[in-house]
Amino acid sequence: MVATPRANVPRMVKVKSPVGDPRDSLGYLLVRASDQARKTWEQSLAEYDVRARSFSILAMLQHEPGLSSAELARRTMITPQSMSEALKSLAIAGLVAVTDETPGRSNRLEVTGRGRRLLRRSSPAVQAANESMFGLLNSQERDQLRRLLEKLVRDA
C-alpha cells in the first residue's frame, strides 16, 4: 500500500491579526486558567452534588459568618442578582439560613449544619483538585501566584 498525499487537507496558515496571537495575552491565559480551574473543581465536586460557585459561596460564608448578600456578592465576584438566585437555591437545599431579618437592615447569612457537613465532606476533593492544577508549582511559585492574583482582584 502506497501512501498518497492528502490533496483536500487545508494547510495551517497564520494570518496577521490586529489583536495579535491571543496566546501572548495575559488576559487570554488567565481566562484559560480560570476555565481549567472551574472545570477541575466541577469534576471534583460532582459526586457531592454541588457546583463550584455554590461551594465558593458556602466556603466564604463559613469563613465569614453573618455576611450580607451584597457583601458576599462582592467577595465572590458574583452579581447581586445571581447571588440572590444562588442563595435561594442554597436555602431551599437547607445549606444556608438567614440569621437576621430586621427591617431596614441587610439580611445576615450563615451556613447551616447541613452546609457545614457538605463542606467537610467536599473540601478534600477541592484540595485535591487544587493540587492537581498547581502541583507543577513549588511553594514559592504558588505564593507568588497568589499574591499576583490577589493584587489583580483586590479592587475588583
C-alpha positions as CSV (number, residue, x, y, z in Angstrom):
1,M,0.0,0.0,0.0
2,V,1.4,3.4,-1.0
3,A,0.7,6.5,1.0
4,T,-0.7,9.3,-1.2
5,P,-0.6,13.0,-0.2
6,R,-3.9,14.4,1.1
7,A,-4.9,16.9,-1.5
8,N,-8.0,18.2,0.3
9,V,-6.4,18.9,3.7
10,P,-6.2,22.6,4.3
11,R,-2.8,23.9,5.3
12,M,-2.5,25.9,8.5
13,V,-1.9,29.5,7.6
14,K,-1.0,32.1,10.1
15,V,-3.0,35.2,9.5
16,K,-1.7,38.6,10.8
17,S,-4.4,39.7,13.2
18,P,-4.8,43.2,14.5
19,V,-5.0,41.8,18.1
20,G,-2.0,39.5,17.7
21,D,-1.7,36.0,18.9
22,P,-4.2,35.6,21.8
23,R,-1.8,33.2,23.5
24,D,0.5,36.1,24.1
25,S,-2.2,37.9,26.1
26,L,-2.2,37.6,29.8
27,G,-6.0,38.0,29.8
28,Y,-6.3,35.0,27.5
29,L,-4.1,32.9,29.7
30,L,-6.0,34.0,32.8
31,V,-9.3,33.1,31.2
32,R,-8.0,29.7,30.1
33,A,-6.6,29.1,33.6
34,S,-9.9,30.1,35.1
35,D,-11.8,27.8,32.8
36,Q,-9.5,24.9,33.6
37,A,-9.8,25.6,37.4
38,R,-13.6,25.7,37.2
39,K,-13.7,22.5,35.1
40,T,-11.4,20.7,37.6
41,W,-13.5,21.9,40.6
42,E,-16.8,21.0,38.9
43,Q,-15.5,17.5,38.2
44,S,-14.2,17.1,41.8
45,L,-17.5,18.3,43.3
46,A,-19.9,16.4,41.1
47,E,-20.1,13.4,43.4
48,Y,-21.2,15.8,46.2
49,D,-24.0,17.3,44.0
50,V,-22.6,20.8,44.5
51,R,-21.3,23.3,41.9
52,A,-18.1,25.3,42.2
53,R,-20.0,28.5,42.7
54,S,-22.1,27.1,45.5
55,F,-19.0,25.6,47.1
56,S,-17.3,29.0,47.0
57,I,-20.4,30.8,48.5
58,L,-20.6,28.2,51.3
59,A,-16.8,28.4,52.0
60,M,-16.9,32.2,52.1
61,L,-19.9,32.2,54.5
62,Q,-18.2,29.5,56.6
63,H,-15.1,31.7,56.8
64,E,-17.1,34.9,57.5
65,P,-20.5,34.1,59.0
66,G,-23.0,36.8,59.0
67,L,-22.1,38.4,55.7
68,S,-24.9,40.2,53.9
69,S,-25.9,39.1,50.4
70,A,-24.3,42.2,49.0
71,E,-21.0,41.7,50.8
72,L,-21.0,38.0,49.7
73,A,-21.6,39.0,46.1
74,R,-18.7,41.4,46.2
75,R,-16.3,38.9,47.8
76,T,-17.2,36.1,45.4
77,M,-17.4,38.4,42.3
78,I,-21.0,37.4,41.5
79,T,-23.7,39.9,40.5
80,P,-26.2,40.7,43.2
81,Q,-29.0,39.2,41.1
82,S,-27.0,35.9,40.6
83,M,-26.2,35.9,44.3
84,S,-29.8,36.2,45.2
85,E,-30.7,33.2,42.9
86,A,-27.8,31.2,44.3
87,L,-28.8,31.9,47.9
88,K,-32.4,30.9,47.2
89,S,-31.2,27.5,45.9
90,L,-28.8,27.0,48.8
91,A,-31.6,27.9,51.3
92,I,-34.1,25.5,49.6
93,A,-31.4,22.8,49.9
94,G,-31.0,23.7,53.6
95,L,-27.4,24.7,53.2
96,V,-27.7,28.4,54.2
97,A,-30.0,30.3,56.5
98,V,-30.9,34.0,57.1
99,T,-30.0,34.9,60.7
100,D,-31.2,38.5,60.8
101,E,-34.3,39.8,59.1
102,T,-34.5,43.2,60.9
103,P,-36.4,45.6,58.7
104,G,-34.2,48.2,57.1
105,R,-31.1,46.2,57.6
106,S,-29.3,43.8,55.3
107,N,-30.1,40.1,56.0
108,R,-27.3,38.2,57.6
109,L,-26.5,34.8,56.3
110,E,-24.8,31.7,57.7
111,V,-24.0,28.1,56.7
112,T,-26.4,25.6,58.3
113,G,-25.2,22.3,59.9
114,R,-26.1,20.5,56.7
115,G,-24.0,23.1,54.8
116,R,-21.0,22.6,57.1
117,R,-21.2,18.8,56.7
118,L,-21.2,19.2,52.9
119,L,-18.1,21.5,53.2
120,R,-16.3,19.0,55.4
121,R,-17.1,16.1,53.0
122,S,-16.3,18.0,49.8
123,S,-13.3,20.1,50.9
124,P,-10.8,17.3,50.4
125,A,-11.9,16.9,46.8
126,V,-11.4,20.6,46.2
127,Q,-8.0,20.5,47.8
128,A,-7.1,17.5,45.6
129,A,-8.3,19.5,42.5
130,N,-6.1,22.4,43.6
131,E,-3.2,20.1,44.0
132,S,-3.7,18.6,40.5
133,M,-3.9,22.1,39.0
134,F,-1.0,23.7,40.9
135,G,1.2,20.7,41.5
136,L,3.7,21.8,38.9
137,L,4.4,24.9,41.0
138,N,6.7,24.9,44.0
139,S,5.5,26.6,47.2
140,Q,7.3,29.9,46.4
141,E,5.7,30.0,42.9
142,R,2.3,29.3,44.5
143,D,2.8,32.1,47.0
144,Q,3.9,34.4,44.2
145,L,0.9,33.5,42.0
146,R,-1.5,34.0,45.0
147,R,0.0,37.5,45.7
148,L,-0.3,38.5,42.0
149,L,-3.8,37.3,41.6
150,E,-4.9,39.0,44.9
151,K,-3.3,42.2,43.6
152,L,-5.3,41.9,40.4
153,V,-8.7,41.3,42.1
154,R,-8.2,43.5,45.2
155,D,-10.2,46.4,43.9
156,A,-12.5,44.5,41.5
